[in-house]
Amino acid sequence: MAPPAAYAGRMAAREPMSPARRRQLVVGLVVGLLVGLGISLWTGFWLWLATGIAVGLAAGAIMKPPGEDDAPPRR
């Protein structure tokens, strides 16, 4: 069964991930890992590690990479 036309159009229109966006996701993952590890060691409850990673990835995915739209146009 073929995917719906709207879905195929959305997938075709997606651009590859920019290096700044990829860096932001990696930074979010690392920060989430460190925070989750710290909280899990502090509380003794290991599931905080997974929660920290999930929150870090979500924050990295939601936030806009710096300099993407903030800079004034160059002449």
OpenMM code with the backbone's topology and positions (N, CA, C; nanometers):
from openmm import Vec3, app, unit

residues = "MET ALA PRO PRO ALA ALA TYR ALA GLY ARG MET ALA ALA ARG GLU PRO MET SER PRO ALA ARG ARG ARG GLN LEU VAL VAL GLY LEU VAL VAL GLY LEU LEU VAL GLY LEU GLY ILE SER LEU TRP THR GLY PHE TRP LEU TRP LEU ALA THR GLY ILE ALA VAL GLY LEU ALA ALA GLY ALA ILE MET LYS PRO PRO GLY GLU ASP ASP ALA PRO PRO ARG ARG".split()
positions = [
    Vec3(0.0847, -0.1180, 0.0000),
    Vec3(0.0000, 0.0000, 0.0000),
    Vec3(0.0895, 0.1247, 0.0000),
    Vec3(0.0614, 0.2169, -0.0883),
    Vec3(0.1403, 0.3396, -0.1018),
    Vec3(0.1031, 0.4371, 0.0096),
    Vec3(0.2004, 0.5157, 0.0569),
    Vec3(0.1686, 0.6153, 0.1597),
    Vec3(0.0812, 0.7246, 0.1014),
    Vec3(0.0037, 0.7910, 0.1866),
    Vec3(-0.0794, 0.9013, 0.1375),
    Vec3(0.0065, 1.0097, 0.0733),
    Vec3(-0.0525, 1.0828, -0.0180),
    Vec3(0.0207, 1.1852, -0.0931),
    Vec3(0.0763, 1.2937, -0.0010),
    Vec3(0.0001, 1.3311, 0.1024),
    Vec3(0.0467, 1.4358, 0.1933),
    Vec3(0.1717, 1.3900, 0.2670),
    Vec3(0.1746, 1.2644, 0.3061),
    Vec3(0.2903, 1.2116, 0.3765),
    Vec3(0.4119, 1.2079, 0.2840),
    Vec3(0.3927, 1.1618, 0.1632),
    Vec3(0.5031, 1.1539, 0.0674),
    Vec3(0.5571, 1.2936, 0.0363),
    Vec3(0.4696, 1.3920, 0.0260),
    Vec3(0.5134, 1.5280, -0.0006),
    Vec3(0.5932, 1.5858, 0.1141),
    Vec3(0.5498, 1.5576, 0.2355),
    Vec3(0.6222, 1.6065, 0.3531),
    Vec3(0.7605, 1.5448, 0.3609),
    Vec3(0.7718, 1.4184, 0.3325),
    Vec3(0.9015, 1.3518, 0.3398),
    Vec3(0.9940, 1.4008, 0.2290),
    Vec3(0.9399, 1.4264, 0.1128),
    Vec3(1.0213, 1.4727, 0.0011),
    Vec3(1.0688, 1.6160, 0.0242),
    Vec3(0.9911, 1.6954, 0.0968),
    Vec3(1.0250, 1.8359, 0.1178),
    Vec3(1.1230, 1.8563, 0.2325),
    Vec3(1.1500, 1.7523, 0.3092),
    Vec3(1.2420, 1.7672, 0.4225),
    Vec3(1.3838, 1.7892, 0.3740),
    Vec3(1.4515, 1.8805, 0.4386),
    Vec3(1.5906, 1.9078, 0.4057),
    Vec3(1.6794, 1.8275, 0.4998),
    Vec3(1.8027, 1.8005, 0.4583),
    Vec3(1.8939, 1.7316, 0.5491),
    Vec3(1.9231, 1.8164, 0.6728),
    Vec3(1.9596, 1.7515, 0.7811),
    Vec3(1.9853, 1.8202, 0.9061),
    Vec3(2.1135, 1.9031, 0.8937),
    Vec3(2.1064, 2.0279, 0.9366),
    Vec3(2.2239, 2.1153, 0.9301),
    Vec3(2.3229, 2.0748, 1.0398),
    Vec3(2.4507, 2.1061, 1.0207),
    Vec3(2.5494, 2.0729, 1.1241),
    Vec3(2.5205, 2.1406, 1.2579),
    Vec3(2.4681, 2.2637, 1.2554),
    Vec3(2.4361, 2.3329, 1.3804),
    Vec3(2.3237, 2.2605, 1.4539),
    Vec3(2.2266, 2.2131, 1.3799),
    Vec3(2.1150, 2.1397, 1.4406),
    Vec3(2.1634, 2.0079, 1.5005),
    Vec3(2.2506, 1.9396, 1.4273),
    Vec3(2.3052, 1.8126, 1.4752),
    Vec3(2.3863, 1.8349, 1.6024),
    Vec3(2.4677, 1.9427, 1.6041),
    Vec3(2.5456, 1.9749, 1.7241),
    Vec3(2.4550, 2.0035, 1.8426),
    Vec3(2.3456, 2.0730, 1.8165),
    Vec3(2.2527, 2.1067, 1.9244),
    Vec3(2.1907, 1.9802, 1.9838),
    Vec3(2.1549, 1.8836, 1.8993),
    Vec3(2.1001, 1.7582, 1.9503),
    Vec3(2.2038, 1.6814, 2.0319),
    Vec3(2.3282, 1.6818, 1.9858),
    Vec3(2.4340, 1.6128, 2.0598),
    Vec3(2.4588, 1.6807, 2.1938),
    Vec3(2.4610, 1.8136, 2.1951),
    Vec3(2.4798, 1.8866, 2.3208),
    Vec3(2.3640, 1.8580, 2.4155),
    Vec3(2.2415, 1.8571, 2.3650),
    Vec3(2.1258, 1.8239, 2.4483),
    Vec3(2.1364, 1.6839, 2.5059),
    Vec3(2.1815, 1.5898, 2.4257),
    Vec3(2.1983, 1.4518, 2.4718),
    Vec3(2.3040, 1.4434, 2.5816),
    Vec3(2.4167, 1.5102, 2.5617),
    Vec3(2.5256, 1.5056, 2.6609),
    Vec3(2.4831, 1.5729, 2.7909),
    Vec3(2.4191, 1.6882, 2.7810),
    Vec3(2.3736, 1.7576, 2.9015),
    Vec3(2.2696, 1.6731, 2.9745),
    Vec3(2.1765, 1.6150, 2.9010),
    Vec3(2.0765, 1.5285, 2.9632),
    Vec3(2.1390, 1.4070, 3.0292),
    Vec3(2.2404, 1.3505, 2.9652),
    Vec3(2.3104, 1.2359, 3.0227),
    Vec3(2.3797, 1.2744, 3.1529),
    Vec3(2.4486, 1.3877, 3.1528),
    Vec3(2.5178, 1.4314, 3.2742),
    Vec3(2.4205, 1.4654, 3.3869),
    Vec3(2.3146, 1.5368, 3.3553),
    Vec3(2.2160, 1.5727, 3.4580),
    Vec3(2.1466, 1.4470, 3.5101),
    Vec3(2.1070, 1.3580, 3.4196),
    Vec3(2.0421, 1.2340, 3.4622),
    Vec3(2.1337, 1.1480, 3.5467),
    Vec3(2.2612, 1.1403, 3.5090),
    Vec3(2.3576, 1.0634, 3.5870),
    Vec3(2.3762, 1.1243, 3.7253),
    Vec3(2.3878, 1.2573, 3.7305),
    Vec3(2.4035, 1.3249, 3.8595),
    Vec3(2.2844, 1.3025, 3.9508),
    Vec3(2.1650, 1.3186, 3.8975),
    Vec3(2.0455, 1.3016, 3.9805),
    Vec3(2.0290, 1.1556, 4.0221),
    Vec3(2.0597, 1.0625, 3.9304),
    Vec3(2.0446, 0.9211, 3.9661),
    Vec3(2.1459, 0.8799, 4.0727),
    Vec3(2.2678, 0.9339, 4.0675),
    Vec3(2.3650, 0.9029, 4.1726),
    Vec3(2.3254, 0.9673, 4.3052),
    Vec3(2.2699, 1.0869, 4.2986),
    Vec3(2.2294, 1.1590, 4.4188),
    Vec3(2.1126, 1.0896, 4.4891),
    Vec3(2.0133, 1.0443, 4.4089),
    Vec3(1.8935, 0.9840, 4.4678),
    Vec3(1.9022, 0.8334, 4.4812),
    Vec3(1.9929, 0.7696, 4.4071),
    Vec3(2.0019, 0.6239, 4.4113),
    Vec3(1.8964, 0.5556, 4.3273),
    Vec3(1.8284, 0.6295, 4.2419),
    Vec3(1.7229, 0.5743, 4.1562),
    Vec3(1.7691, 0.5856, 4.0123),
    Vec3(1.8030, 0.4733, 3.9485),
    Vec3(1.8690, 0.4723, 3.8182),
    Vec3(1.7814, 0.5201, 3.7027),
    Vec3(1.6497, 0.5222, 3.7172),
    Vec3(1.5645, 0.5654, 3.6067),
    Vec3(1.5759, 0.7150, 3.5772),
    Vec3(1.6355, 0.7905, 3.6698),
    Vec3(1.6570, 0.9326, 3.6416),
    Vec3(1.7538, 0.9508, 3.5256),
    Vec3(1.8400, 0.8525, 3.5026),
    Vec3(1.9334, 0.8600, 3.3907),
    Vec3(1.8568, 0.8626, 3.2583),
    Vec3(1.7620, 0.7718, 3.2412),
    Vec3(1.6805, 0.7684, 3.1193),
    Vec3(1.5970, 0.8949, 3.1055),
    Vec3(1.5455, 0.9447, 3.2171),
    Vec3(1.4660, 1.0676, 3.2143),
    Vec3(1.5528, 1.1867, 3.1719),
    Vec3(1.6741, 1.1942, 3.2239),
    Vec3(1.7648, 1.3026, 3.1859),
    Vec3(1.7984, 1.2988, 3.0380),
    Vec3(1.8228, 1.1782, 2.9838),
    Vec3(1.8524, 1.1658, 2.8414),
    Vec3(1.7327, 1.2100, 2.7579),
    Vec3(1.6125, 1.1675, 2.7968),
    Vec3(1.4922, 1.2048, 2.7213),
    Vec3(1.4698, 1.3560, 2.7249),
    Vec3(1.4876, 1.4170, 2.8405),
    Vec3(1.4683, 1.5620, 2.8517),
    Vec3(1.5753, 1.6357, 2.7718),
    Vec3(1.6991, 1.5873, 2.7752),
    Vec3(1.8058, 1.6498, 2.6977),
    Vec3(1.7801, 1.6430, 2.5483),
    Vec3(1.7353, 1.5275, 2.4999),
    Vec3(1.7033, 1.5156, 2.3573),
    Vec3(1.5857, 1.6042, 2.3189),
    Vec3(1.4846, 1.6092, 2.4060),
    Vec3(1.3695, 1.6947, 2.3768),
    Vec3(1.4105, 1.8415, 2.3726),
    Vec3(1.4926, 1.8839, 2.4677),
    Vec3(1.5373, 2.0236, 2.4689),
    Vec3(1.6221, 2.0539, 2.3456),
    Vec3(1.7086, 1.9611, 2.3078),
    Vec3(1.7901, 1.9816, 2.1885),
    Vec3(1.7075, 1.9876, 2.0619),
    Vec3(1.5987, 1.9099, 2.0572),
    Vec3(1.5135, 1.9079, 1.9386),
    Vec3(1.4234, 2.0317, 1.9307),
    Vec3(1.3806, 2.0818, 2.0450),
    Vec3(1.2876, 2.1949, 2.0467),
    Vec3(1.3592, 2.3276, 2.0223),
    Vec3(1.4762, 2.3431, 2.0811),
    Vec3(1.5461, 2.4717, 2.0726),
    Vec3(1.6004, 2.4965, 1.9331),
    Vec3(1.6054, 2.6230, 1.8972),
    Vec3(1.6581, 2.6633, 1.7673),
    Vec3(1.8081, 2.6827, 1.7798),
    Vec3(1.8878, 2.6285, 1.6883),
    Vec3(2.0325, 2.6480, 1.6976),
    Vec3(2.0685, 2.7959, 1.6918),
    Vec3(2.1687, 2.8379, 1.7686),
    Vec3(2.2065, 2.9790, 1.7679),
    Vec3(2.2599, 3.0203, 1.6317),
    Vec3(2.2256, 3.1403, 1.5920),
    Vec3(2.2763, 3.1951, 1.4679),
    Vec3(2.1990, 3.1530, 1.3447),
    Vec3(2.0956, 3.0729, 1.3599),
    Vec3(2.0217, 3.0279, 1.2427),
    Vec3(1.9387, 3.1402, 1.1827),
    Vec3(1.8631, 3.2122, 1.2676),
    Vec3(1.7808, 3.3234, 1.2200),
    Vec3(1.8075, 3.4521, 1.2966),
    Vec3(1.9011, 3.4484, 1.3889),
    Vec3(1.9247, 3.5645, 1.4748),
    Vec3(2.0115, 3.6709, 1.4093),
    Vec3(2.0995, 3.6297, 1.3237),
    Vec3(2.1952, 3.7233, 1.2642),
    Vec3(2.1274, 3.8115, 1.1608),
    Vec3(2.1686, 3.9397, 1.1548),
    Vec3(2.1129, 4.0262, 1.0498),
    Vec3(2.1648, 3.9811, 0.9140),
    Vec3(2.0933, 4.0102, 0.8087),
    Vec3(2.1383, 3.9674, 0.6756),
    Vec3(2.2710, 4.0327, 0.6376),
    Vec3(2.3560, 3.9571, 0.5752),
    Vec3(2.4859, 4.0081, 0.5318),
    Vec3(2.4726, 4.0816, 0.3996),
    Vec3(2.5582, 4.1786, 0.3810),
    Vec3(2.5560, 4.2531, 0.2554),
    Vec3(2.6515, 4.1948, 0.1579),
] * unit.nanometer
topology = app.Topology()
chain = topology.addChain("A")
for resn in residues:
    res = topology.addResidue(resn, chain)
    for name in ("N", "CA", "C"):
        topology.addAtom(name, app.Element.getBySymbol(name[0]), res)
